Amino acid sequence: MEQETKQSEKKKKSPIRYVIIAVIVIAAGIFGWTKISYAITHETTDDAQVETQISPVLPRVSGYVKTIAVKDYDSVKAGQLLVEIDDQELQTQLVQMQADYESAKADILNAEAALKNAKIGLNTNRGDISLSSIKIQQAQEDYQRNQNLYNDQAITKKQLDDSKFNLEQVKQQSENNQSVLSTAQSHIAVLEAGLQKAQAGLATKAAAIQQQQLKISYTKIFAPQSGKLGKLNIAAGQFVQAGSPLFSIVNDTTYWIVANFKETQIRKFYPGMPVEISLDAYPDSTLKGNIASLSEATGARFSVLPPDNSSGNFVKVTQRIPVKVSIDDVNDYKNILRAGLSAYVSIKTK
């Protein structure tokens, strides 16, 4: 009995448990001090996500999908053929436009020939006018001569009247030639205007052909950038409208982080400031980066219905400022970076 009592007293006096308690207290103190000092010297947020460029693939013409050259989540390169739309109807329209173009060219040839003939006729009319002037001068001289002869009673009254009639006839013919010349000149102006109109119509048809050829080229849809596809929303034979999204291409070479810090955290932030990044999906990997830029507006200002604090009851809410963070050596982490992944961002401010 006495032996058991002595052993019990030894256990009570053993310092092991005090050592354990002391170690725990010291460890807790170190842990707490580490957390407190870290919180004092760093600004952190878990409201952050990975971002990249996402380009929608949109058809520029409507039509039925002929072939699809890719599958869901395929990797593609810029300029690679993705989808082809049936262009048979557009090709038929192009043939008709080309026929109209050839017909317009023939109309121009006809207009040019008519204008050429009219100009030749105009030259003839001018020649007739010149000839009429000579005839008038001759008829006047004949009349004047006959008048003198008649005064000398060398010819009869009938001969004088015949010369006078001939003069009047030549003058009337000259007036007729002038009218014909005016008519020919007006006709040439009409033909020239018609030729210009035909040439303009030909240019319009040529532009329509170019536009149609451009539409036909749009039936082949190529990748606007390199990256990985999302889920395809189309199938062969499906009718698609111009401008309707078919799928998206996610750029797999350019990534950055958008971290939404509270407005009370950003007072010491500046571009180029070093940043540590941890992805929720890969907590064992720590990425380095730096602040690229700070948004000029809070995230709420970009919402569909931004808050209006002057509308009545006011409840103050701490706003968040989007901060763009570039990733150092981003190519080394392409295999783990995915657009939309949640991240934890820490920035040392002291």
DRENZA-877854 format. One record per residue: residue in one letter; x, y negated, z negated of N, C-alpha, C in turn. Coordinates in steps of 0.02 Angstrom, whole numbers, padded with zeros to 5 digits, always signed. Atoms other than C-alpha are relative to their C-alpha. Layout:
<recs>
aXYZXYZXYZ
...
</recs>
This chain:
<recs>
m+00042+00060+00000+00000+00000+00000+00044-00062+00000
e-00046+00056+00004+00140-00118-00044+00037-00009+00066
q-00035+00002-00064+00228-00071+00120-00044-00034+00053
e+00046+00030-00049+00075-00118+00223-00007-00075-00012
t+00006+00071+00016+00062-00283+00132+00060-00038+00024
k-00062+00032-00022+00243-00323+00169+00001-00008+00077
q+00002+00004-00073+00220-00283+00354-00048-00054+00024
s+00049+00052-00017+00067-00394+00359+00028-00069-00010
e-00030+00065+00014+00163-00537+00281+00052-00017+00054
k-00049+00011-00052+00302-00513+00411-00032-00023+00065
k+00036+00020-00060+00175-00524+00552-00023-00072-00004
k+00023+00069+00008+00104-00683+00480+00057-00050+00006
k-00058+00046-00002+00276-00760+00466+00037+00003+00068
s-00034-00007-00064+00327-00706+00645-00011-00063+00042
p+00006+00063-00038+00363-00861+00755-00020+00009+00072
i+00012-00013-00071+00319-00778+00921-00061-00038+00025
r+00061+00032-00024+00144-00844+00930+00007-00075+00002
y-00012+00072-00001+00203-01019+00886+00040-00019+00062
v-00039+00013-00060+00329-01007+01027-00045+00001+00062
i+00046-00006-00057+00193-00952+01148-00044-00062+00004
i+00044+00060+00001+00079-01093+01093+00039-00061+00022
a-00041+00058-00018+00221-01217+01110+00013-00001+00075
v-00013-00005-00073+00262-01154+01286-00062-00021+00039
i+00062+00017-00035+00080-01169+01336-00013-00075-00003
v+00011+00072+00007+00068-01345+01265+00047-00039+00044
i-00049+00035-00041+00228-01398+01353-00018+00006+00074
a+00019-00011-00070+00173-01319+01518-00060-00042+00019
a+00060+00041-00013+00004-01404+01504+00018-00073+00005
g-00021+00070-00002+00089-01568+01467+00036-00017+00065
i-00036+00011-00063+00207-01550+01614-00048-00002+00059
f+00049-00003-00054+00063-01501+01728-00042-00063+00002
g+00041+00060+00003-00043-01644+01667+00038-00063+00020
w-00040+00058-00019+00098-01769+01682+00014-00001+00075
t-00012-00004-00072+00137-01707+01857-00061-00024+00039
k+00062+00021-00034-00045-01728+01909-00012-00074-00008
i+00013+00070+00012-00059-01898+01828+00050-00044+00039
s-00051+00039-00036+00106-01963+01902-00012+00004+00075
y+00015-00008-00072+00057-01893+02072-00060-00044+00019
a+00060+00040-00014-00113-01978+02063+00017-00074-00002
i-00018+00071+00005-00030-02142+02013+00039-00022+00062
t-00045+00019-00055+00095-02140+02157-00025+00021+00070
h+00026-00023-00064-00012-02062+02295-00074-00018+00008
e+00071+00006-00018-00176-02096+02382-00018+00061+00042
t+00019-00061-00034-00266-01940+02439-00073-00001+00021
t+00069-00010-00019-00425-01888+02526-00008+00068+00033
d+00016-00063-00035-00505-01726+02581-00053-00012+00054
d+00047+00018-00053-00623-01821+02697+00041-00014+00064
a-00043+00007-00058-00512-01791+02849-00009+00060+00046
q+00009-00054-00049-00518-01686+03007+00048-00010+00058
v-00043+00001-00059-00414-01642+03158-00040-00025+00059
e+00033+00027-00060-00458-01738+03317+00044+00012+00061
t-00036-00004-00063-00409-01721+03499-00046-00027+00055
q+00040+00024-00056-00469-01776+03670-00044+00057+00027
i+00047-00048-00028-00625-01686+03731-00033-00032+00061
s+00026+00028-00062-00670-01718+03912-00058+00042+00025
p+00056-00038-00028-00843-01669+03974+00010+00010+00075
v-00003-00015-00072-00851-01587+04146-00070-00013+00028
l+00064+00022-00026-00990-01672+04245+00000+00005+00076
p+00005-00001-00073-01047-01638+04424-00018-00069+00026
r+00015+00065-00029-01054-01792+04536-00053+00005+00054
v+00056-00010-00047-01183-01716+04654-00045+00055-00029
s+00047-00051+00022-01338-01613+04622+00002+00059+00050
g+00001-00058-00044-01354-01437+04691+00000+00064-00040
y+00000-00066+00031-01352-01251+04657+00072+00024-00009
v-00068-00025+00015-01199-01174+04575+00014+00060+00045
k-00019-00053-00046-01111-01066+04704+00046+00051-00034
t-00047-00043+00035-00964-00997+04606+00026-00034-00063
i-00031+00025+00062-00889-01015+04432+00068+00036-00006
a-00068-00029-00003-00700-00990+04429+00031+00010-00068
v-00028-00007+00068-00677-00989+04239-00051+00034-00045
k+00042-00031+00050-00747-00907+04084+00003-00039-00065
d+00001+00033+00064-00786-00960+03907+00070-00001-00032
y-00062+00009+00040-00635-01029+03811+00064+00016+00039
d-00060-00009-00040-00514-01007+03957+00047-00060-00006
s-00048+00055-00005-00355-01110+03965+00005-00020+00073
v-00002+00026-00068-00350-01221+04118+00053-00055+00005
k-00047+00054-00014-00229-01343+04198-00035-00055+00039
a+00029+00056-00036-00267-01515+04267+00000+00014+00075
g+00006-00011-00072-00330-01502+04447-00021+00070+00018
q+00021-00069-00015-00382-01319+04431-00074+00001+00018
l+00070-00007-00020-00544-01270+04519-00040+00034-00055
l+00042-00027+00053-00682-01240+04392-00066+00028+00027
v+00067-00018-00025-00850-01236+04481-00007-00025+00071
e+00014+00022-00069-00908-01245+04661-00076+00000+00010
i+00071+00008-00014-01081-01309+04709-00013+00013+00074
d+00017-00016-00069-01166-01247+04867-00006-00065+00041
d-00001+00060-00041-01133-01377+05004-00032+00009+00068
q+00028-00014-00066-01231-01300+05148-00047-00056+00023
e+00046+00053-00018-01367-01432+05145+00037-00065+00016
l-00039+00060-00013-01239-01572+05136+00037+00006+00066
q-00035-00010-00064-01143-01496+05282-00048-00010+00058
t+00050+00009-00053-01302-01491+05386-00015-00074+00010
q+00011+00072-00005-01334-01674+05346+00059-00034+00033
l-00060+00029-00030-01155-01714+05396-00001+00010+00076
v+00003-00014-00072-01179-01631+05567-00050-00049+00033
q+00050+00047-00027-01335-01737+05595+00028-00071+00002
m-00030+00067+00001-01242-01895+05543+00052-00008+00054
q-00051+00003-00053-01100-01855+05662-00032-00006+00069
a+00036+00006-00064-01225-01831+05804-00027-00071+00008
d+00024+00070-00003-01303-02000+05762+00057-00048+00015
y-00059+00042-00012-01129-02075+05762+00019+00002+00074
e-00016-00006-00071-01093-02007+05936-00052-00036+00043
s+00052+00035-00036-01261-02073+05996+00010-00076-00004
a-00012+00071+00008-01218-02244+05925+00060-00022+00043
k-00057+00017-00043-01051-02240+06018-00023-00006+00072
a+00026+00004-00068-01145-02205+06180-00040-00064+00010
d+00038+00063-00004-01262-02352+06143+00048-00059+00008
i-00049+00054-00006-01109-02463+06124+00029-00003+00071
l-00025-00002-00069-01040-02405+06291-00051-00029+00049
n+00053+00028-00042-01207-02445+06372-00005-00076-00008
a+00004+00072+00013-01212-02616+06289+00060-00036+00031
e-00059+00031-00030-01034-02653+06345-00007-00003+00076
a+00009+00000-00073-01075-02602+06524-00051-00052+00022
a+00051+00049-00017-01233-02708+06526+00028-00071-00006
l-00030+00066+00010-01135-02856+06458+00049-00016+00057
k-00048+00010-00055-01000-02831+06590-00037-00018+00065
n+00039+00015-00060-01129-02827+06730-00031-00069-00002
a+00030+00067+00007-01213-02982+06661+00052-00054+00011
k-00053+00049-00010-01048-03075+06659+00020-00005+00074
i-00013+00001-00072-01016-03023+06840-00055-00039+00037
g+00056+00037-00029-01189-03086+06886+00005-00074-00015
l-00008+00070+00018-01150-03247+06794+00051-00035+00046
n-00049+00028-00046-00997-03274+06901-00029-00010+00069
t+00034+00008-00064-01103-03245+07055-00045-00061+00001
n+00044+00058+00005-01228-03374+06995+00040-00065+00002
r-00042+00060-00002-01089-03499+06967+00025-00013+00071
g-00020+00007-00070-01028-03464+07144-00056-00028+00042
d+00057+00026-00037-01203-03495+07210-00010-00075-00013
i+00007+00071+00017-01209-03661+07118+00053-00042+00036
s-00053+00036-00036-01042-03712+07191-00017-00006+00074
l+00019+00001-00071-01104-03664+07364-00058-00048+00012
s+00057+00046-00006-01266-03761+07335+00024-00073+00000
s-00027+00069+00001-01164-03916+07293+00029-00019+00068
i-00028+00013-00066-01072-03900+07459-00056-00010+00051
k+00056+00006-00048-01235-03874+07553-00037-00066-00009
i+00033+00064+00012-01312-04025+07468+00039-00057+00031
q-00042+00052-00028-01165-04132+07517-00004-00001+00076
q+00006-00004-00073-01176-04069+07696-00068-00024+00024
a+00068+00020-00019-01365-04093+07702-00008-00076-00006
q+00004+00073+00008-01346-04271+07636+00036-00035+00057
e-00036+00030-00055-01216-04311+07767-00039+00006+00066
d+00040-00010-00061-01327-04235+07904-00060-00048+00001
y+00059+00045+00004-01476-04334+07844+00020-00072+00013
q-00023+00069-00009-01377-04495+07835+00019-00013+00074
r-00019+00006-00069-01308-04465+08010-00062-00005+00045
n+00062+00000-00039-01480-04426+08080-00039-00065-00011
q+00034+00063+00014-01548-04581+07995+00030-00056+00043
n-00033+00051-00043-01421-04687+08087-00018+00010+00073
l+00018-00015-00069-01457-04599+08250-00072-00018+00014
y+00072+00016-00009-01643-04622+08225-00009-00075+00006
n+00005+00073-00003-01618-04806+08192+00023-00026+00069
d-00023+00018-00066-01525-04814+08357-00043+00032+00055
q+00047-00034-00044-01669-04714+08435+00035+00052+00044
a-00036-00052-00036-01546-04577+08482-00031+00069-00011
i+00035-00064+00013-01651-04437+08403-00072-00015-00016
t+00072+00008+00013-01833-04406+08373-00013+00000-00075
k+00022+00001+00070-01931-04428+08214+00000+00071-00030
k+00003-00070+00024-01949-04239+08200+00069+00023-00021
q-00068-00020+00018-01762-04213+08199+00021-00031-00067
l-00016+00032+00065-01745-04339+08058-00037+00035-00057
d+00039-00033+00052-01884-04255+07959+00029+00070-00015
d-00030-00066+00011-01802-04085+07985+00062-00004-00044
s-00060+00008+00042-01639-04148+07911-00018-00018-00071
k+00023+00018+00067-01732-04227+07765-00027+00062-00037
f+00027-00061+00031-01826-04063+07732+00056+00048-00020
n-00057-00043+00015-01664-03967+07740+00036-00023-00064
l-00032+00026+00061-01589-04084+07608-00041+00016-00062
e+00043-00015+00057-01738-04062+07492+00002+00075-00017
q-00002-00073+00011-01732-03873+07517+00065+00021-00035
v-00064-00017+00030-01548-03866+07473+00002-00023-00074
k+00003+00025+00069-01577-03973+07317-00041+00046-00045
q+00043-00045+00039-01719-03859+07260+00035+00066-00013
q-00038-00062+00008-01610-03707+07289+00053-00008-00054
s-00050+00013+00052-01475-03787+07181-00031+00000-00069
e+00034+00000+00065-01600-03817+07041-00019+00071-00021
n+00016-00070+00016-01657-03636+07054+00061+00038-00024
n-00061-00033+00021-01478-03579+07042+00020-00020-00071
q-00015+00023+00068-01454-03685+06885-00044+00036-00051
s+00046-00037+00046-01608-03603+06806+00022+00072-00008
v-00024-00070+00003-01542-03431+06852+00062+00004-00044
l-00061+00000+00041-01374-03476+06773-00017-00006-00075
s+00019+00008+00071-01457-03534+06611-00030+00065-00027
t+00031-00064+00020-01560-03374+06606+00054+00053-00010
a-00054-00049+00005-01404-03270+06636+00042-00011-00062
q-00038+00015+00061-01310-03360+06498-00038+00021-00063
s+00040-00022+00057-01453-03330+06376-00001+00076-00006
h+00001-00073+00000-01460-03149+06429+00066+00029-00026
i-00065-00022+00024-01273-03131+06398+00005-00009-00076
a-00001+00010+00072-01294-03205+06223-00040+00055-00035
v+00040-00055+00029-01431-03077+06189+00038+00065+00002
l-00038-00062-00006-01321-02937+06254+00059+00002-00049
e-00056+00003+00047-01173-02995+06149-00025+00012-00072
a+00029-00013+00066-01283-03000+05993-00019+00073-00009
g+00018-00072+00003-01349-02827+06035+00062+00044-00007
l-00062-00039+00005-01171-02764+06057+00028-00005-00071
q-00024+00008+00069-01120-02836+05888-00043+00041-00049
k+00044-00040+00042-01273-02756+05809+00015+00074+00006
a-00016-00071-00012-01230-02589+05889+00066+00018-00033
q-00065-00013+00033-01050-02603+05827-00008+00004-00076
a+00013-00002+00072-01112-02643+05651-00035+00065-00020
g+00034-00063+00014-01229-02494+05660+00048+00059+00003
l-00050-00053-00004-01084-02385+05715+00044+00002-00063
a-00040+00003+00061-00980-02445+05567-00039+00027-00060
t+00043-00026+00054-01127-02408+05451-00004+00076+00002
k+00004-00073-00006-01143-02232+05520+00067+00032-00018
a-00065-00026+00019-00955-02207+05501+00009+00001-00075
a-00004+00002+00074-00965-02263+05319-00044+00054-00031
a+00044-00052+00026-01112-02145+05291+00032+00069+00007
i-00035-00064-00010-01009-02002+05363+00054+00009-00053
q-00053-00003+00051-00864-02044+05246-00031+00014-00069
q+00033-00012+00063-00984-02051+05100-00025+00072-00006
q+00023-00068+00001-01058-01884+05148+00058+00049-00009
q-00059-00042+00010-00885-01807+05163+00025-00003-00071
l-00019+00008+00070-00847-01877+04991-00046+00042-00045
k+00047-00041+00039-01005-01795+04923+00017+00074+00007
i-00018-00070-00011-00952-01631+05001+00062+00018-00042
s-00060-00013+00041-00783-01646+04915-00018+00006-00074
y+00021-00003+00070-00876-01672+04750-00032+00067-00018
t+00030-00065+00016-00954-01499+04767+00051+00047-00032
k-00052-00038+00034-00788-01430+04707+00022-00040-00061
i-00014+00035+00063-00764-01477+04525+00066+00025-00028
f-00067-00018+00024-00585-01481+04462+00009-00025-00072
a-00013+00018+00070-00517-01493+04285+00031-00070-00003
p-00029+00067+00005-00487-01676+04238+00063-00002-00042
q-00060-00003+00042-00354-01625+04111+00014+00072-00019
s-00018-00067+00024-00263-01474+04044-00030+00011-00069
g+00028-00016+00066-00334-01385+03893-00037+00065+00000
k+00041-00061+00006-00456-01252+03838-00074-00018+00006
l+00071+00012-00010-00636-01238+03889-00040+00017-00062
g+00049-00021+00050-00783-01232+03772-00045+00053+00029
k+00048-00048-00025-00935-01124+03798-00033-00027+00063
l+00031+00021-00063-01003-01130+03976-00075-00002-00008
n+00072+00008+00004-01181-01193+03992-00035+00011+00067
i+00028-00010-00067-01209-01139+04172+00008+00073+00022
a-00006-00067-00030-01231-00982+04276-00006-00008+00076
a+00003+00003-00073-01213-00946+04462-00073+00000+00023
g+00068+00007-00025-01369-00996+04558-00042-00052-00037
q+00036+00049+00039-01421-01124+04428+00003-00068+00035
f+00001+00067-00028-01474-01297+04490+00024-00049-00053
v-00027+00049+00047-01374-01436+04409-00011-00070+00028
q+00010+00069-00019-01407-01622+04410+00065-00038-00005
a-00059+00042+00003-01274-01751+04445+00003-00036-00067
g-00009+00033+00064-01205-01816+04281-00018+00042-00061
s+00018-00042+00057-01270-01673+04174+00061+00041-00021
p-00061-00035+00023-01131-01596+04064-00006+00076+00010
l-00003-00072-00010-01081-01419+04113+00035+00034-00058
f-00038-00024+00057-00951-01389+03978+00053-00052-00015
s-00051+00049+00019-00804-01477+03896+00069+00033+00001
i-00070-00023+00003-00615-01463+03903+00033-00034-00060
v-00033+00026+00060-00523-01482+03739+00075-00004+00015
n-00071+00010-00011-00349-01555+03759+00039+00036-00055
d-00036-00039+00050-00232-01432+03673+00073-00022-00008
t-00068+00026+00007-00075-01540+03681+00003-00064-00041
t+00002+00063+00038-00130-01699+03593-00048+00007-00058
y+00040-00003+00060-00190-01694+03414+00018-00057-00047
w-00013+00049+00053-00207-01820+03274-00051+00012-00056
i+00045-00007+00058-00294-01835+03105-00036-00066-00010
v+00038+00059+00021-00433-01955+03060-00019+00012-00073
a+00012-00005+00072-00435-01978+02870-00041-00059-00022
n+00045+00053+00023-00576-02077+02790+00015-00015-00073
f-00018+00021+00068-00505-02166+02638-00051-00049-00027
k+00043+00050+00032-00606-02266+02513+00031-00069+00009
e-00024+00068-00010-00594-02453+02533+00047-00023-00056
t-00043+00018+00056-00508-02462+02363+00069+00033+00005
q-00062-00036-00006-00366-02351+02425+00048-00028+00052
i-00039+00017-00059-00303-02439+02580+00041-00064-00007
r-00032+00066+00006-00229-02600+02509+00075+00002+00016
k-00072-00006-00011-00050-02535+02525+00017+00038+00065
f-00013-00038-00061-00070-02443+02690+00026-00046+00055
y-00026+00037-00057+00025-02499+02844+00021+00051+00053
p-00020-00047-00053+00064-02420+03014+00072+00022-00008
g-00066-00029+00008+00214-02304+03010+00012+00031-00067
m-00008-00028+00068+00187-02253+02829-00002+00076+00003
p-00001-00073-00003+00234-02069+02802-00060+00032-00034
v+00061-00034+00024+00092-01946+02772+00014+00075-00004
e-00001-00073+00005+00078-01766+02713-00070+00027+00014
i+00064-00027-00021-00059-01658+02787-00002+00074-00016
s+00011-00071+00013-00128-01492+02730-00067+00020+00030
l+00062-00024-00031-00257-01395+02831-00034+00051-00046
d+00036-00047+00042-00393-01303+02736+00006+00071+00028
a-00005-00066-00031-00378-01160+02861+00069+00032-00010
y-00069-00025+00009-00189-01146+02833+00032-00037-00058
p-00024+00038+00058-00154-01206+02656+00075+00007-00013
d-00072-00010+00012+00023-01137+02657+00044-00043+00047
s-00038+00041-00047+00075-01252+02800-00010-00074-00016
t+00002+00072+00013+00117-01433+02761+00027-00037+00060
l-00019+00038-00059+00122-01550+02909+00020-00071-00020
k-00022+00068+00012+00211-01716+02914-00029-00045+00055
g+00025+00048-00049+00147-01872+03000+00010-00071-00025
n-00004+00070+00021+00129-02060+02988-00063-00036+00023
i+00060+00038-00016-00008-02189+02994+00010-00033+00068
a-00003+00031-00067-00040-02239+03175-00038-00066+00001
s+00039+00062+00001-00176-02369+03144-00056+00007-00050
l+00058+00003+00045-00317-02422+03029-00058-00031+00038
s+00060+00025-00034-00493-02451+03090-00015-00071-00023
e+00020+00068+00016-00555-02630+03098-00070-00004-00030
a+00067-00001+00028-00725-02576+03033-00009+00064-00041
t+00014-00060+00039-00794-02453+02906-00035+00051+00043
g+00034-00053-00037-00862-02287+02964-00074-00012+00007
a+00072+00012-00002-01038-02343+02923-00019-00047+00057
r+00015+00048-00053-01026-02482+03052-00006+00034+00068
f+00003-00037-00064-01009-02351+03191-00061+00046+00002
s+00058-00044+00001-01168-02260+03139-00055-00028+00044
v+00056+00021-00043-01328-02267+03241-00039-00056-00034
l+00036+00052+00038-01414-02368+03104+00046-00025-00056
p-00045+00025+00051-01281-02468+03012-00038-00031-00058
p+00036+00027+00058-01329-02522+02835-00005-00076+00003
d+00011+00073+00004-01402-02696+02811-00017-00016-00072
n+00009+00012+00072-01380-02752+02631-00045-00059-00015
s+00043+00058+00012-01488-02906+02657-00074+00016+00009
s+00069-00019-00017-01646-02807+02691-00045+00011-00062
g+00042-00011+00059-01705-02792+02510+00041+00026-00058
n-00037-00029+00056-01645-02679+02370+00071+00015+00022
f-00070-00009-00016-01456-02672+02364+00032+00048-00049
v-00038-00048+00041-01357-02524+02300+00071+00002+00029
k-00068+00003-00025-01170-02546+02314+00029+00070+00006
v-00030-00065-00014-01085-02395+02393+00071-00012+00025
t-00069+00006-00022-00898-02377+02411+00007+00023+00073
q-00006-00014-00071-00861-02384+02597+00066+00037+00015
r-00061-00036-00020-00732-02278+02688+00026-00029+00066
i-00033+00028-00059-00607-02339+02817+00035+00057+00037
p-00036-00050-00039-00552-02220+02957+00073-00020+00011
v-00071+00011-00010-00363-02205+02964+00025+00053+00048
k-00027-00048-00050-00281-02126+03117+00071+00019-00020
v-00065-00025+00021-00133-02016+03072+00029+00042+00057
s-00034-00040-00051-00012-01953+03204+00040+00055-00033
i-00034-00059+00028+00068-01782+03177+00070+00005+00030
d-00068-00009-00024+00256-01761+03187+00009+00071+00028
d-00014-00065-00031+00318-01620+03299-00064+00040+00012
v+00066-00031-00008+00140-01583+03351+00003+00064+00041
n-00006-00060-00042+00197-01454+03480+00016+00062-00042
d-00018-00057+00042+00262-01344+03338-00061+00029-00035
y+00060-00022+00037+00086-01331+03266-00060+00011+00045
k+00056-00006-00046-00018-01311+03424-00040+00064-00012
n+00035-00064+00010-00059-01131+03377-00047+00000-00059
i+00045+00002+00058-00146-01182+03215-00047-00060+00002
l+00043+00059-00002-00222-01350+03261-00061+00013+00042
r+00064-00006-00034-00404-01350+03311-00040-00063-00014
a+00040+00060+00010-00515-01499+03338-00057+00014-00049
g+00053-00006+00049-00633-01523+03191+00021+00035-00064
l-00022-00032+00062-00530-01428+03060+00005-00051-00056
s-00004+00044+00058-00541-01502+02886+00073-00003-00024
a-00069+00011+00022-00381-01574+02814+00000-00039-00065
y-00012+00038+00062-00313-01644+02651+00061-00044+00014
v-00052+00049-00018-00208-01802+02673+00023-00035-00062
s-00031+00033+00058-00088-01876+02547+00051-00051+00026
i-00045+00053-00019+00004-02042+02563+00032-00029-00062
k-00037+00027+00058+00139-02098+02442+00003-00076+00006
t+00002+00073-00001+00115-02281+02398+00051-00032-00046
k-00050+00027+00046+00249-02302+02264+00064+00041+00003
</recs>
